[in-house]
């Protein structure tokens, strides 16, 4: 869902708002997928069911948008992201410099 999954445990430990938004996003996605799978197993969908699926999809889109907006505006989350990308860059640099065995 989020491109920086390796940082999520650190963010949720630091930023409770991010954690709440992340859980809301996951719940909305699961609800949409669960209902979509139920409808797919029936093999048909009337207008009421189609409207419900669109509502669930929109709820997920809103939750994801709120998570992304928070991620870009929250100083704590930006700090964790910056540290995470820096530590990844530092850790991967020596591995990239190694030459293959002759």
C-alpha positions in Angstrom: 0.0 0.0 0.0 2.6 2.4 1.0 5.9 2.6 -0.8 8.0 2.8 2.3 6.8 -0.4 4.0 10.2 -1.0 5.8 9.7 2.3 7.6 6.1 1.7 8.7 7.0 0.0 12.0 9.2 2.9 13.0 6.6 5.5 11.9 3.8 3.8 13.9 6.0 3.6 16.9 6.7 7.4 16.7 3.6 8.9 15.1 0.3 7.8 16.5 -1.6 9.8 13.8 0.2 7.9 11.1 -0.7 4.6 12.9 -4.4 5.5 13.1 -4.5 6.6 9.4 -2.6 3.5 8.4 -5.1 1.2 10.2 -8.1 3.1 8.8 -6.6 2.7 5.3 -6.0 -1.0 5.8 -9.5 -1.5 7.2 -11.1 0.3 4.2 -9.0 -1.7 1.7 -10.0 -5.0 3.4 -13.7 -4.1 3.5 -13.6 -3.2 -0.2 -11.7 -6.4 -1.1 -13.9 -8.7 1.1 -17.1 -7.3 -0.4 -15.7 -7.4 -4.0 -14.8 -11.1 -3.5 -18.2 -11.9 -2.1 -19.9 -10.3 -5.2 -17.4 -12.0 -7.6 -18.3 -15.4 -6.1 -22.0 -14.7 -6.8 -21.3 -13.9 -10.4 -23.5 -10.8 -10.7 -24.1 -7.4 -9.2 -27.2 -5.2 -9.4 -27.1 -1.5 -9.1 -27.3 -1.5 -5.3 -24.3 -3.8 -5.0 -22.4 -1.8 -7.6 -23.1 1.4 -5.7 -21.9 -0.3 -2.5 -18.7 -1.4 -4.1 -18.1 2.2 -5.5 -18.7 3.6 -2.0 -16.2 1.1 -0.4 -13.7 2.0 -3.1 -14.2 5.7 -2.5 -13.8 5.1 1.3 -10.4 3.4 0.6 -9.3 6.2 -1.8 -10.2 8.8 0.9 -8.3 6.9 3.6 -5.3 6.4 1.4 -5.3 10.1 0.4 -5.4 11.1 4.1 -2.5 8.8 4.8 -0.4 10.2 2.0 -1.2 13.8 2.9 -0.2 13.2 6.5 3.0 11.5 5.4 4.0 14.5 3.4 3.0 17.1 6.0 4.0 15.5 9.3 7.5 16.5 10.5 8.0 13.2 12.4 7.0 11.1 9.4 9.2 13.1 7.0 12.1 12.7 9.5 11.7 8.9 9.7 11.5 8.8 5.9 14.7 10.8 5.6 16.5 8.7 8.1 15.2 5.5 6.5 16.4 6.5 3.0 19.7 7.7 4.4 20.4 4.5 6.3 19.5 2.4 3.3 21.8 4.5 1.1 24.6 4.2 3.6 24.1 0.4 4.1 23.9 -0.3 0.4 26.9 1.7 -0.7 29.5 -0.7 0.5 27.7 -3.6 -1.1 27.6 -1.8 -4.4 31.4 -1.1 -4.2 32.3 -4.8 -3.8 33.9 -6.4 -6.8 33.1 -9.9 -7.8 35.6 -12.7 -7.0 38.1 -13.3 -9.7 
